[in-house]
Amino acid sequence: MAAGASTHWLAWPQALVHVISYRMRRVSLWLPPLLYMVLIFQFSSESSPMPEVTEHVWDKLLHLAEYAGLAVLFCRALTGEGLGWLAAALTALLLASGYGATDEWHQAFVPLRSTDLNDWLADTFGATIGAALYAVRPKVRLKPDTTTEPDNQLRTRTVGAARRKR
């Protein structure tokens, strides 16, 4: 058996592991904001969500906190995908604000609920605060996934070895 044939046989499991780890990383980045959005949708579907809380806390403050959390989760996912902090913060702001707009529209169809421009403004302001807090926090972030480009890894190793020889 030729040496190349055995190498080819070993490449298949390595490629499979690469694909699985890449997909698991993407799931770990995007599942939290998606689950959070489902939670928001669930609360928005109720005619009177958490009345014991909403009696004592101003609803705009709840909107602000809710969408600040969503923006932070979006920022985490976007920086994990390789976006810079500014692009991630702006994209997260747009995504969270857009979701807030659809959430307000959704509430128009829920009994005893209505759409409110001020709620959407509170959502957007909360998203702005969440994205800003994420951007200024200590710089402990997920590194972008470099395993998607095997040639880049090889080039990095080769360049690094060449620099060490100098």
C-alpha positions as CSV (number, residue, x, y, z in Angstrom):
1,M,0.0,0.0,0.0
2,A,1.4,3.4,-1.0
3,A,2.2,6.0,1.7
4,G,-0.2,8.5,0.1
5,A,-3.2,6.1,0.4
6,S,-2.7,5.8,4.2
7,T,-2.4,9.5,4.6
8,H,-5.7,10.0,2.6
9,W,-7.4,7.5,4.9
10,L,-6.4,9.5,7.9
11,A,-7.5,12.8,6.4
12,W,-11.2,11.9,6.4
13,P,-11.6,11.6,10.2
14,Q,-9.7,14.8,10.7
15,A,-11.9,16.6,8.2
16,L,-15.0,15.3,10.1
17,V,-13.7,16.5,13.4
18,H,-12.9,19.9,11.9
19,V,-16.5,20.2,10.6
20,I,-18.0,19.1,13.9
21,S,-15.9,21.5,15.9
22,Y,-16.7,24.3,13.6
23,R,-20.4,23.7,13.8
24,M,-20.3,23.3,17.6
25,R,-18.5,26.6,17.9
26,R,-21.2,28.3,15.8
27,V,-23.9,26.7,17.9
28,S,-22.2,27.9,21.1
29,L,-22.0,31.4,19.7
30,W,-25.6,31.7,18.3
31,L,-27.7,29.5,20.6
32,P,-27.7,32.0,23.5
33,P,-29.1,35.0,21.6
34,L,-31.6,32.8,19.8
35,L,-32.9,31.3,23.1
36,Y,-33.0,34.7,24.6
37,M,-35.1,35.9,21.6
38,V,-37.5,33.0,22.1
39,L,-37.8,34.0,25.8
40,I,-38.6,37.6,24.8
41,F,-41.2,36.3,22.3
42,Q,-42.8,34.1,25.0
43,F,-43.2,37.0,27.4
44,S,-44.5,39.2,24.6
45,S,-47.1,36.5,23.8
46,E,-48.6,36.8,27.3
47,S,-51.4,39.3,28.0
48,S,-49.9,40.2,31.4
49,P,-46.4,38.8,31.8
50,M,-45.0,38.7,35.4
51,P,-47.6,41.1,37.0
52,E,-45.8,40.9,40.3
53,V,-42.7,42.5,38.7
54,T,-44.4,44.9,36.3
55,E,-46.4,46.4,39.2
56,H,-43.2,47.6,41.0
57,V,-40.8,48.2,38.1
58,W,-41.2,50.8,35.4
59,D,-41.8,48.9,32.1
60,K,-39.3,51.0,30.2
61,L,-36.6,49.9,32.6
62,L,-37.6,46.3,31.9
63,H,-37.4,46.9,28.2
64,L,-34.0,48.6,28.6
65,A,-32.5,45.7,30.6
66,E,-34.0,43.0,28.4
67,Y,-32.6,44.5,25.2
68,A,-29.2,45.4,26.7
69,G,-28.9,41.6,27.5
70,L,-29.8,40.7,23.9
71,A,-27.3,43.2,22.5
72,V,-24.5,41.7,24.7
73,L,-25.3,38.2,23.4
74,F,-25.3,39.4,19.8
75,C,-21.9,41.2,20.4
76,R,-20.5,38.0,21.9
77,A,-21.7,36.0,18.8
78,L,-20.5,38.5,16.3
79,T,-17.0,39.0,17.8
80,G,-16.7,35.2,18.1
81,E,-17.4,35.1,14.3
82,G,-14.4,37.5,13.8
83,L,-16.0,40.9,13.6
84,G,-14.2,43.8,15.2
85,W,-15.7,45.3,18.3
86,L,-17.0,48.3,16.6
87,A,-18.7,46.4,13.8
88,A,-20.0,43.9,16.3
89,A,-21.4,46.6,18.5
90,L,-23.2,48.4,15.6
91,T,-24.5,45.2,14.1
92,A,-25.7,44.0,17.5
93,L,-27.5,47.4,18.0
94,L,-29.2,47.1,14.6
95,L,-30.2,43.4,15.2
96,A,-31.6,44.0,18.7
97,S,-33.4,47.2,17.7
98,G,-34.9,45.4,14.7
99,Y,-36.0,42.6,16.9
100,G,-37.5,45.1,19.3
101,A,-39.5,46.6,16.4
102,T,-40.8,43.1,15.4
103,D,-41.6,42.4,19.0
104,E,-43.7,45.6,19.3
105,W,-45.5,44.6,16.1
106,H,-46.2,41.1,17.5
107,Q,-47.8,42.6,20.6
108,A,-50.5,44.2,18.4
109,F,-51.9,40.7,17.9
110,V,-51.8,39.7,21.6
111,P,-55.0,40.3,23.7
112,L,-54.6,43.2,26.2
113,R,-51.3,44.3,24.6
114,S,-50.6,47.1,22.2
115,T,-47.6,48.5,20.3
116,D,-45.9,51.4,21.8
117,L,-43.2,53.5,20.1
118,N,-41.7,54.4,23.5
119,D,-41.3,50.7,24.2
120,W,-39.3,50.3,21.0
121,L,-37.2,53.4,21.9
122,A,-36.5,51.8,25.3
123,D,-35.5,48.6,23.5
124,T,-33.2,50.5,21.2
125,F,-31.7,52.5,24.1
126,G,-31.1,49.3,26.0
127,A,-29.5,47.7,23.0
128,T,-27.2,50.7,22.7
129,I,-26.2,50.4,26.4
130,G,-25.6,46.7,26.1
131,A,-23.4,47.1,23.0
132,A,-21.5,49.9,24.6
133,L,-20.9,47.9,27.7
134,Y,-19.7,45.0,25.7
135,A,-17.3,47.2,23.7
136,V,-15.7,48.8,26.8
137,R,-15.5,45.7,29.0
138,P,-12.1,44.1,29.6
139,K,-10.7,42.7,26.5
140,V,-11.2,39.0,27.3
141,R,-13.0,37.8,24.2
142,L,-13.4,34.6,22.2
143,K,-10.8,34.4,19.5
144,P,-12.2,34.1,15.9
145,D,-12.3,30.6,14.6
146,T,-9.2,30.1,12.4
147,T,-9.8,26.4,11.8
148,T,-12.0,27.2,8.8
149,E,-8.9,28.0,6.7
150,P,-6.4,25.1,6.9
151,D,-4.1,26.9,4.4
152,N,-4.0,29.9,6.8
153,Q,-2.9,27.7,9.7
154,L,-0.2,26.1,7.6
155,R,1.0,29.6,6.4
156,T,1.0,30.8,10.1
157,R,3.0,27.9,11.3
158,T,5.5,28.2,8.3
159,V,5.9,32.0,8.9
160,G,6.3,31.5,12.6
161,A,8.9,28.8,12.1
162,A,10.8,31.0,9.6
163,R,10.8,33.9,12.1
164,R,12.2,31.7,14.9
165,K,15.1,30.6,12.6
166,R,16.2,34.2,12.1
